[in-house]
Amino acid sequence: MSFRALLISQVDGKVTSGLTTMEESQLDAGEITIAVSHSSINYKDALAATGAGRIIRRFPCVGGIDLAGTVTSSSDERFSVGAQVLATSYDIGVAHHGGYAERARIPADWVVKLPAGLSCAEAMALGTAGFTAALAVVRMEHNGLTPASGKVIVSGATGGVGSIAISILAGLGYSVVALTGKVEETEFLKSIGAQEVMLRQSLDLAKIKPLGSETWAGAVDNLGGDVLSWMASTMKVGGALASIGLAASHSLNTTVMPFILRGVSLLGIDSVNCAMPQRSEVWRRLGSDMKPRSLADMTRHISFDQLPDAFAAYVEGKARGRVVVDIAG
Ligand SMILES: NC(=O)c1ccc[n+]([C@@H]2O[C@H](COP(=O)([O-])OP(=O)(O)OC[C@H]3O[C@@H](n4cnc5c(N)ncnc54)[C@H](OP(=O)(O)O)[C@@H]3O)[C@@H](O)[C@H]2O)c1
């Protein structure tokens, strides 16, 4: 059977990507074949498809680190034909043909049954961004964070991870402060649950003290670099700081002071290697108490044909909310 796919190739050292037709026999090995109905766009997908980041580990590769759809064939007893499933990360879309295709074949150990409370489209409105945001909240809660602990700040607020983190935290009763570079998105950020909006431009990141004023009980960082350093120095005693992304920088210049004088915990959030028991539990919560109330408001749908032109905004830091790719039309 032939199907459409967005294939990422490397020619003379240059990364190119485009829509093409493939055969099921060209798919990688795996126990589960899926008729993909929806995928999504994450920052990592944009870096992979444009070559702006060295993401692809095996060329050519069908892009798309997220996928959801219906099982069409299974040699694993955990998944029957007709079951609705989702999968994110592992090698998907970076070293194993991914979700930007009407068919995917992947190992059963990477597959999650669609949790109660989510459709395939909603699961992809969440995607890796939503899963990672939820994982960060779960890790901060395990670290003792509760709504009574104080304010939680979220950087890269208008992006996929940031906007879902804001909506999840607001839904759980937290007082959320959105940190953004986009003044024009203030109303959007308030509409999805931010109590306050801070502009990144208003921070004096050239003068970060080892210990600044104690402000944040929790923090979700998508940027790295100076913003993460500033967050570390302004955490309250016992605060939890979840490091997710590097949209601004992969560097971190800080001191040990927040960690040894305020007991601040720096939590590394890794969605790719998250073990299946915790992965399934986070997805269960995403379909129940952590389901973002503003998910529909922050999600835009595009067709498969529109996908190749959709990546540039992410690379330029202009993304807002989440984009679902309607693979099945
Ligand atoms: N650890 C993991 O497992 C994991 C999983 C998923 C994503 N990530 C990482 O998390 C980050 C966010 O992912 P995403 O999918 O939410 O990306 P996204 O949708 O592209 O959003 C990123 C947001 O960060 C801000 N931003 C972008 N470039 C910036 C720059 N140069 N300087 C300062 N701010 C900038 C912008 O928001 P504002 O203008 O509102 O600030 C932008 O909307 C990425 O670095 C991604 O690689 C990590």
The ligand as a MOL file (V3000), in Angstrom:
LIG
                    3D

  0  0  0     0  0            999 V3000
M  V30 BEGIN CTAB
M  V30 COUNTS 48 52 0 0 0
M  V30 BEGIN ATOM
M  V30 1 N 13.2130 18.2140 27.6420 0
M  V30 2 C 12.3520 17.6740 26.7840 0
M  V30 3 O 12.0740 16.4700 26.7950 0
M  V30 4 C 11.6710 18.5920 25.8050 0
M  V30 5 C 10.4280 18.2460 25.2320 0
M  V30 6 C 9.7720 19.1760 24.4100 0
M  V30 7 C 10.3910 20.4010 24.1480 0
M  V30 8 N 11.6200 20.6590 24.6670 0 CHG=1
M  V30 9 C 12.2680 21.9570 24.4230 0
M  V30 10 O 11.4890 22.9540 25.0600 0
M  V30 11 C 11.5960 24.1790 24.3420 0
M  V30 12 C 10.1980 24.6750 23.9890 0
M  V30 13 O 9.5880 23.7540 23.0620 0
M  V30 14 P 8.2400 24.1550 22.3170 0
M  V30 15 O 7.8280 22.9680 21.5210 0
M  V30 16 O 7.3190 24.7810 23.2870 0 CHG=-1
M  V30 17 O 8.7910 25.3020 21.3240 0
M  V30 18 P 7.9770 26.4740 20.6120 0
M  V30 19 O 6.5380 26.1100 20.4780 0
M  V30 20 O 8.7730 26.8180 19.4090 0
M  V30 21 O 8.0530 27.6690 21.6830 0
M  V30 22 C 9.2560 28.2140 22.1410 0
M  V30 23 C 8.9690 29.6020 22.7440 0
M  V30 24 O 10.1610 30.0450 23.3770 0
M  V30 25 C 10.3120 31.4580 23.1520 0
M  V30 26 N 11.5420 31.6190 22.3590 0
M  V30 27 C 11.8370 31.0440 21.1780 0
M  V30 28 N 13.0590 31.3820 20.7410 0
M  V30 29 C 13.5600 32.1690 21.6820 0
M  V30 30 C 14.8070 32.8610 21.8130 0
M  V30 31 N 15.7720 32.7870 20.9080 0
M  V30 32 N 15.0100 33.5950 22.9130 0
M  V30 33 C 14.0540 33.6670 23.8340 0
M  V30 34 N 12.8470 33.0450 23.7620 0
M  V30 35 C 12.6170 32.3230 22.7020 0
M  V30 36 C 9.0660 31.9190 22.4480 0
M  V30 37 O 8.0690 32.2030 23.4330 0
M  V30 38 P 7.8770 33.6620 24.1200 0
M  V30 39 O 8.0340 34.6780 23.0570 0
M  V30 40 O 6.4920 33.6090 24.7020 0
M  V30 41 O 8.9330 33.7750 25.1770 0
M  V30 42 C 8.6360 30.6670 21.7010 0
M  V30 43 O 7.2730 30.7080 21.3540 0
M  V30 44 C 12.4800 23.8860 23.1250 0
M  V30 45 O 13.8110 24.2410 23.4280 0
M  V30 46 C 12.3540 22.3780 22.9770 0
M  V30 47 O 13.4650 21.8190 22.3260 0
M  V30 48 C 12.2470 19.7830 25.4840 0
M  V30 END ATOM
M  V30 BEGIN BOND
M  V30 1 1 1 2
M  V30 2 2 2 3
M  V30 3 1 2 4
M  V30 4 1 4 5
M  V30 5 2 4 48
M  V30 6 2 5 6
M  V30 7 1 6 7
M  V30 8 2 7 8
M  V30 9 1 8 9
M  V30 10 1 8 48
M  V30 11 1 9 10
M  V30 12 1 9 46
M  V30 13 1 10 11
M  V30 14 1 11 12
M  V30 15 1 11 44
M  V30 16 1 12 13
M  V30 17 1 13 14
M  V30 18 2 14 15
M  V30 19 1 14 16
M  V30 20 1 14 17
M  V30 21 1 17 18
M  V30 22 2 18 19
M  V30 23 1 18 20
M  V30 24 1 18 21
M  V30 25 1 21 22
M  V30 26 1 22 23
M  V30 27 1 23 24
M  V30 28 1 23 42
M  V30 29 1 24 25
M  V30 30 1 25 26
M  V30 31 1 25 36
M  V30 32 1 26 27
M  V30 33 1 26 35
M  V30 34 2 27 28
M  V30 35 1 28 29
M  V30 36 1 29 30
M  V30 37 2 29 35
M  V30 38 1 30 31
M  V30 39 2 30 32
M  V30 40 1 32 33
M  V30 41 2 33 34
M  V30 42 1 34 35
M  V30 43 1 36 37
M  V30 44 1 36 42
M  V30 45 1 37 38
M  V30 46 2 38 39
M  V30 47 1 38 40
M  V30 48 1 38 41
M  V30 49 1 42 43
M  V30 50 1 44 45
M  V30 51 1 44 46
M  V30 52 1 46 47
M  V30 END BOND
M  V30 END CTAB
M  END
